[in-house]
Amino acid sequence: MQHFRHLPEGLRSKLFHRQPGEFSAHSPARTLAVALGATLYSPATRPRLAEDIVKQAGHGVVSMVLCLEDSIDDREVAAAEENLVRQFSELAARDSADSLPLLFIRVRTPEQIADLVRRLGPAVRLLSGFVLPKFTEERGVPFLDALISAETPETVDALDGRRLFAMPVLESPELLHLETRTDTLGGIARTVDKYRDRVLALRLGVTDFCSAYGLRRAPDMTAYDVQLVASVIADVVNVLGRADGTGFTVTGPVWEYFKPHERMFKPQLRRSPFLGRAEEVRAALIEHDMDGLLREIELDRANGLQGKTCIHPSHVAPVHALSVVSHEEFSDASDILEPERDGGGVLRSAYTNKMNEVKPHRAWAERIMLRAEVFGVAREDVSFVELLSAGLRDV
């Protein structure tokens, strides 16, 4: 797999100073956690699920979650499981099986994990792991134990020696409520640390947070405008997203909108970056409420989150375009990480517009370089506008 591989080679050469790197399901967890990018959710009930997965891979999707939980009716679970097993078998028989996205299954109960692994048989080789809903210490341990128990010798052989990953979803009321938040976060931290080699990333279930108070953010507001939600995100990153080696990748919350809605506030995209370049792209983004999504992606990054949960294919291109490392970021990170600067110090940015302080900015620079490995580095004269335009060309 490789981000932006779906674009013509000539176009990629014009966009990138350093091309995105290749990765696979066998890549280190640290790489895969960042490479997830826009993780596209799909109900497991879709009758043409295999075709949908192949199609989305052709449009640049590199990670998908096939959902057996909240996205389907309680009465559809058995049929959805049968469909999932059938669609995996169909995918495994295709010539394109090796170019599929990283595939995860969102389950409802721990028992489903072993059952699905058994029913998938050899097709389990296409599976990267499971998404664990409403994760707390009490509810999470049975899921993680079930994941380990499901790896029989036959399964390990089918997986070619690699392990199945877990992606816990942090969305329980106990995490939201102030009086239980600290204890709940502490329990989650103990659990994911104990199973660290199994946990690929932590996902935020902001829709469930809002549900606990009967809230729903409008398309011209971000998750960070809803203070109840913003406070939880801050606390989750504070405890679970630290850059000292104890933290995990925490992914951005879902953006719910993909069709035009009536607006109350002005668009959030300035005109100047688009002038003379792609003004029609700006108009299309605003028309489909994507300006709110773009702002939320930037706020995700500023608040320590990487990647994003997506429920519509049109959201993938903006997430990936804004994940590409700018030439300026790459220049600053490279300077900070020069071996001769291990002792610290301060230097002026090569762009002559900021101070780079080696010790305080080192963790940031290391994260930039990891993102550059999988999303590439834009050319000096290429902005997010060109990257967005390229990514949206076939959406």
C-alpha positions as CSV (number, residue, x, y, z in Angstrom):
1,M,0.0,0.0,0.0
2,Q,1.0,3.6,-0.6
3,H,-0.9,6.8,0.0
4,F,-1.7,8.7,-3.3
5,R,-0.8,5.7,-5.4
6,H,-4.2,6.1,-7.2
7,L,-2.9,9.4,-8.7
8,P,-1.0,9.3,-12.0
9,E,2.7,9.1,-11.5
10,G,3.4,12.3,-13.4
11,L,1.0,14.2,-11.0
12,R,2.6,12.7,-7.9
13,S,6.0,13.8,-9.2
14,K,4.7,17.4,-9.4
15,L,3.2,17.3,-6.0
16,F,5.8,15.6,-3.8
17,H,9.3,16.6,-2.8
18,R,9.5,13.2,-1.1
19,Q,7.0,10.5,-2.2
20,P,4.9,8.6,0.4
21,G,6.5,5.4,1.4
22,E,5.1,1.9,1.0
23,F,3.7,-0.1,3.9
24,S,1.8,-3.3,4.4
25,A,-0.1,-5.2,7.1
26,H,3.4,-6.5,8.2
27,S,4.8,-3.1,8.8
28,P,5.6,-2.0,12.4
29,A,2.6,-0.9,14.5
30,R,4.1,2.6,14.9
31,T,4.0,3.0,11.1
32,L,0.6,1.5,10.6
33,A,-1.0,3.7,13.3
34,V,0.0,6.8,11.4
35,A,-0.7,5.3,8.0
36,L,-4.3,4.6,8.8
37,G,-5.2,8.1,7.7
38,A,-8.9,8.4,6.9
39,T,-10.4,5.2,8.2
40,L,-13.6,4.6,6.2
41,Y,-16.5,2.9,8.1
42,S,-19.0,0.7,6.2
43,P,-22.0,-1.3,7.5
44,A,-21.2,-5.0,7.2
45,T,-24.7,-5.5,5.7
46,R,-23.8,-4.0,2.3
47,P,-24.6,-6.7,-0.3
48,R,-21.7,-5.6,-2.6
49,L,-19.2,-5.0,0.2
50,A,-16.3,-6.8,-1.6
51,E,-16.8,-4.6,-4.6
52,D,-17.1,-1.5,-2.4
53,I,-13.8,-2.3,-0.7
54,V,-12.0,-2.8,-4.0
55,K,-13.5,0.4,-5.4
56,Q,-12.5,2.5,-2.4
57,A,-8.9,1.1,-2.5
58,G,-8.8,2.4,-6.1
59,H,-9.7,5.9,-4.8
60,G,-6.9,6.0,-2.2
61,V,-8.5,4.4,0.9
62,V,-6.0,2.4,2.9
63,S,-8.0,1.5,6.0
64,M,-11.6,0.4,6.5
65,V,-13.8,-0.7,9.3
66,L,-16.6,-3.1,8.6
67,C,-19.2,-2.5,11.3
68,L,-21.3,-5.0,13.1
69,E,-22.2,-2.6,15.9
70,D,-24.1,0.8,15.9
71,S,-24.3,1.2,12.1
72,I,-26.7,-1.8,11.7
73,D,-30.0,-2.8,13.3
74,D,-29.8,-5.2,16.3
75,R,-31.9,-7.6,14.2
76,E,-29.4,-7.7,11.4
77,V,-26.4,-9.0,13.3
78,A,-26.6,-12.6,12.2
79,A,-27.2,-11.8,8.6
80,A,-24.4,-9.2,8.7
81,E,-21.9,-11.8,10.0
82,E,-22.9,-14.2,7.3
83,N,-22.5,-11.5,4.7
84,L,-19.1,-10.5,6.1
85,V,-17.7,-14.0,5.9
86,R,-19.0,-14.4,2.4
87,Q,-17.6,-11.1,1.2
88,F,-14.2,-11.9,2.7
89,S,-14.1,-15.2,0.8
90,E,-14.9,-13.3,-2.4
91,L,-12.1,-10.8,-1.7
92,A,-9.6,-13.6,-1.0
93,A,-10.4,-15.1,-4.4
94,R,-9.6,-11.9,-6.3
95,D,-6.4,-11.2,-8.0
96,S,-6.4,-7.7,-6.3
97,A,-6.4,-9.2,-2.7
98,D,-2.8,-8.0,-2.1
99,S,-3.7,-4.4,-2.8
100,L,-6.7,-4.2,-0.4
101,P,-6.9,-1.7,2.4
102,L,-6.2,-2.6,6.0
103,L,-9.5,-4.2,7.1
104,F,-10.9,-4.2,10.6
105,I,-14.2,-5.6,12.0
106,R,-16.1,-3.6,14.6
107,V,-17.7,-6.2,16.8
108,R,-20.3,-6.0,19.6
109,T,-19.2,-8.8,22.0
110,P,-15.9,-10.6,22.8
111,E,-17.5,-13.9,21.7
112,Q,-17.8,-12.6,18.1
113,I,-14.1,-12.3,17.7
114,A,-13.2,-16.0,17.9
115,D,-16.4,-17.0,16.1
116,L,-15.6,-14.7,13.1
117,V,-11.9,-15.7,13.0
118,R,-13.0,-19.4,12.8
119,R,-15.6,-18.7,10.2
120,L,-13.3,-16.6,8.0
121,G,-10.9,-19.6,7.7
122,P,-8.0,-18.8,5.3
123,A,-9.6,-15.5,4.3
124,V,-8.6,-14.2,7.8
125,R,-5.3,-13.3,6.0
126,L,-7.1,-10.2,4.8
127,L,-8.0,-9.1,8.3
128,S,-5.8,-6.6,10.3
129,G,-7.8,-6.6,13.5
130,F,-10.9,-5.7,15.4
131,V,-12.5,-2.4,16.6
132,L,-13.6,-2.7,20.2
133,P,-16.7,-0.6,21.1
134,K,-17.4,1.4,24.3
135,F,-14.0,0.5,25.7
136,T,-13.3,0.7,29.5
137,E,-11.0,-1.4,31.7
138,E,-13.9,-3.7,32.8
139,R,-15.4,-4.1,29.2
140,G,-12.1,-4.0,27.4
141,V,-10.1,-6.9,29.0
142,P,-12.5,-9.6,27.8
143,F,-12.3,-8.2,24.2
144,L,-8.5,-8.2,24.3
145,D,-8.3,-11.7,25.9
146,A,-10.7,-13.0,23.2
147,L,-8.4,-11.5,20.5
148,I,-5.4,-13.3,21.8
149,S,-7.3,-16.6,22.3
150,A,-8.6,-16.4,18.7
151,E,-5.1,-16.8,17.3
152,T,-4.9,-20.5,16.9
153,P,-1.9,-22.1,15.1
154,E,-4.1,-22.3,12.0
155,T,-4.9,-18.6,12.2
156,V,-1.3,-17.6,12.8
157,D,-0.3,-19.6,9.8
158,A,-2.9,-17.9,7.7
159,L,-1.8,-14.5,8.9
160,D,1.8,-15.4,8.0
161,G,3.0,-14.9,11.5
162,R,1.6,-11.4,12.1
163,R,-0.8,-10.6,15.0
164,L,-4.3,-9.1,14.8
165,F,-4.5,-5.6,16.2
166,A,-7.2,-4.0,18.4
167,M,-8.5,-0.5,18.0
168,P,-10.5,0.4,21.2
169,V,-13.1,3.1,20.8
170,L,-13.3,5.5,23.7
171,E,-17.0,6.5,23.8
172,S,-18.5,5.4,27.1
173,P,-20.5,7.7,29.4
174,E,-18.1,6.9,32.2
175,L,-15.4,8.7,30.2
176,L,-17.6,11.7,29.5
177,H,-19.0,12.2,33.0
178,L,-16.8,14.4,35.1
179,E,-17.2,12.4,38.4
180,T,-16.0,9.1,36.7
181,R,-13.6,10.4,34.1
182,T,-10.4,10.2,36.0
183,D,-10.9,6.7,37.2
184,T,-12.1,5.5,33.8
185,L,-9.1,7.0,32.1
186,G,-6.8,5.4,34.6
187,G,-8.4,2.0,34.0
188,I,-8.2,2.4,30.2
189,A,-4.5,3.4,30.5
190,R,-3.7,0.4,32.6
191,T,-5.5,-1.9,30.2
192,V,-4.0,-0.6,26.9
193,D,-0.5,-0.5,28.5
194,K,-0.8,-4.2,29.5
195,Y,-1.8,-5.1,26.0
196,R,0.4,-2.5,24.3
197,D,1.6,-4.9,21.6
198,R,-2.0,-5.5,20.5
199,V,-3.3,-1.9,20.5
200,L,-2.7,-0.2,17.2
201,A,-4.6,3.1,17.9
202,L,-7.3,4.5,20.1
203,R,-10.4,5.9,18.4
204,L,-12.7,8.6,19.8
205,G,-16.5,8.1,19.7
206,V,-17.6,11.7,19.7
207,T,-21.2,10.8,18.5
208,D,-21.7,8.8,21.6
209,F,-20.3,11.6,23.8
210,C,-22.9,14.0,22.3
211,S,-25.6,11.4,22.7
212,A,-25.2,11.3,26.4
213,Y,-26.4,14.9,26.6
214,G,-28.8,14.9,23.7
215,L,-26.3,17.1,21.6
216,R,-25.4,17.1,17.9
217,R,-22.9,19.6,16.4
218,A,-24.0,21.5,13.4
219,P,-22.0,21.3,10.1
220,D,-20.5,24.8,10.7
221,M,-19.2,23.8,14.1
222,T,-16.3,21.4,15.0
223,A,-16.1,19.0,17.8
224,Y,-13.9,21.5,19.6
225,D,-16.8,24.0,19.7
226,V,-18.8,21.6,21.8
227,Q,-17.1,22.2,25.2
228,L,-18.2,18.9,26.8
229,V,-16.6,17.0,23.9
230,A,-13.5,19.2,23.7
231,S,-12.8,18.6,27.4
232,V,-12.8,14.9,27.0
233,I,-10.6,15.0,23.9
234,A,-8.1,17.1,25.9
235,D,-8.1,14.7,28.8
236,V,-7.8,11.6,26.6
237,V,-4.7,13.1,24.9
238,N,-3.3,14.2,28.2
239,V,-3.4,10.7,29.6
240,L,-3.1,8.5,26.5
241,G,-1.4,10.5,23.8
242,R,1.9,11.5,25.4
243,A,5.0,11.8,23.3
244,D,7.3,10.3,26.0
245,G,7.0,6.7,24.8
246,T,4.0,5.8,27.0
247,G,1.4,7.2,24.6
248,F,-0.7,5.8,21.7
249,T,-1.9,7.2,18.5
250,V,-5.3,8.8,19.1
251,T,-7.5,9.3,16.0
252,G,-9.8,12.2,15.2
253,P,-13.6,12.0,15.6
254,V,-16.0,11.3,12.8
255,W,-17.4,14.1,10.7
256,E,-21.1,13.4,10.2
257,Y,-22.0,15.6,7.2
258,F,-21.6,15.0,3.5
259,K,-24.6,16.8,1.8
260,P,-25.3,20.6,1.6
261,H,-27.1,22.1,4.6
262,E,-28.6,25.5,5.3
263,R,-25.9,27.8,6.8
264,M,-26.1,30.1,9.7
265,F,-22.4,31.3,9.7
266,K,-20.0,32.4,7.1
267,P,-17.8,29.8,5.3
268,Q,-14.5,29.0,7.2
269,L,-12.3,28.8,4.2
270,R,-10.4,31.9,3.3
271,R,-10.3,32.9,-0.4
272,S,-6.7,33.8,-0.7
273,P,-5.1,30.3,-0.8
274,F,-7.4,29.4,-3.7
275,L,-7.1,32.5,-5.8
276,G,-5.7,31.8,-9.2
277,R,-5.4,28.1,-8.4
278,A,-8.7,26.3,-7.7
279,E,-11.5,28.6,-6.8
280,E,-14.0,26.1,-8.0
281,V,-12.6,23.6,-5.4
282,R,-13.2,26.1,-2.7
283,A,-16.8,26.6,-3.9
284,A,-17.4,22.8,-4.0
285,L,-15.9,22.3,-0.5
286,I,-18.1,25.0,1.0
287,E,-21.2,23.7,-0.9
288,H,-20.8,20.3,0.7
289,D,-19.9,21.6,4.2
290,M,-16.3,20.5,3.8
291,D,-14.9,23.7,5.1
292,G,-16.0,22.6,8.6
293,L,-14.3,19.3,8.1
294,L,-11.1,20.9,7.0
295,R,-11.1,23.1,10.1
296,E,-11.7,20.2,12.3
297,I,-8.9,18.2,10.8
298,E,-6.5,21.1,11.5
299,L,-7.8,21.3,15.1
300,D,-7.4,17.5,15.4
301,R,-3.7,17.9,14.5
302,A,-3.2,20.9,16.8
303,N,-4.7,18.9,19.7
304,G,-2.5,15.8,19.2
305,L,-4.8,13.6,17.1
306,Q,-3.8,11.8,13.9
307,G,-6.0,10.4,11.1
308,K,-9.8,10.5,11.3
309,T,-12.9,8.2,11.4
310,C,-14.8,8.8,8.2
311,I,-18.3,7.7,7.2
312,H,-18.3,9.0,3.6
313,P,-15.8,8.5,0.8
314,S,-15.7,12.3,0.1
315,H,-14.1,12.8,3.5
316,V,-11.0,10.7,2.6
317,A,-9.3,13.2,0.2
318,P,-9.3,16.1,2.6
319,V,-8.0,14.0,5.5
320,H,-5.1,12.7,3.4
321,A,-4.3,16.0,1.7
322,L,-3.9,17.7,5.1
323,S,-1.8,14.7,6.4
324,V,0.9,15.4,3.8
325,V,3.9,17.1,5.5
326,S,4.5,20.5,4.1
327,H,8.0,21.4,2.8
328,E,8.4,24.0,5.6
329,E,7.5,21.4,8.3
330,F,9.9,19.0,6.8
331,S,12.7,21.6,6.7
332,D,12.2,22.6,10.3
333,A,12.0,18.9,11.5
334,S,15.1,18.0,9.6
335,D,17.1,20.9,11.1
336,I,15.9,20.0,14.6
337,L,16.9,16.4,14.3
338,E,20.4,17.0,12.9
339,P,22.8,14.8,15.0
340,E,25.1,17.6,15.8
341,R,22.2,19.4,17.6
342,D,21.7,16.6,20.2
343,G,22.9,19.1,22.8
344,G,20.0,21.4,22.2
345,G,20.1,25.1,21.3
346,V,18.0,27.5,19.3
347,L,18.2,28.1,15.5
348,R,16.3,30.2,13.0
349,S,14.0,28.3,10.6
350,A,15.4,28.0,7.1
351,Y,12.1,29.8,6.1
352,T,13.3,32.7,8.3
353,N,9.8,33.0,9.9
354,K,10.1,31.2,13.3
355,M,12.4,29.9,16.1
356,N,13.2,26.2,16.3
357,E,14.3,25.2,19.8
358,V,15.9,21.8,19.5
359,K,15.0,20.1,22.8
360,P,11.3,21.3,23.2
361,H,10.6,20.8,19.5
362,R,12.3,17.3,19.2
363,A,9.1,15.3,19.9
364,W,7.2,17.3,17.4
365,A,9.9,16.8,14.8
366,E,10.0,13.1,15.3
367,R,6.2,12.9,14.7
368,I,6.6,15.0,11.6
369,M,9.2,12.6,10.2
370,L,7.0,9.6,10.9
371,R,4.1,11.2,9.1
372,A,6.4,12.1,6.2
373,E,7.4,8.5,5.9
374,V,3.8,7.4,5.0
375,F,2.2,10.6,3.6
376,G,5.2,12.1,1.9
377,V,6.5,15.7,1.8
378,A,5.0,18.3,-0.5
379,R,7.2,20.3,-2.9
380,E,8.1,23.8,-1.8
381,D,5.6,25.5,-4.1
382,V,2.7,23.0,-3.4
383,S,0.1,23.8,-0.8
384,F,-2.9,21.9,0.6
385,V,-4.9,23.4,-2.3
386,E,-3.1,21.5,-4.9
387,L,-3.1,18.3,-2.8
388,L,-6.9,18.7,-2.2
389,S,-7.5,19.4,-5.9
390,A,-5.6,16.2,-6.9
391,G,-7.4,14.1,-4.3
392,L,-10.8,15.3,-5.2
393,R,-10.4,14.8,-8.9
394,D,-12.1,11.4,-8.9
395,V,-14.4,11.7,-5.9
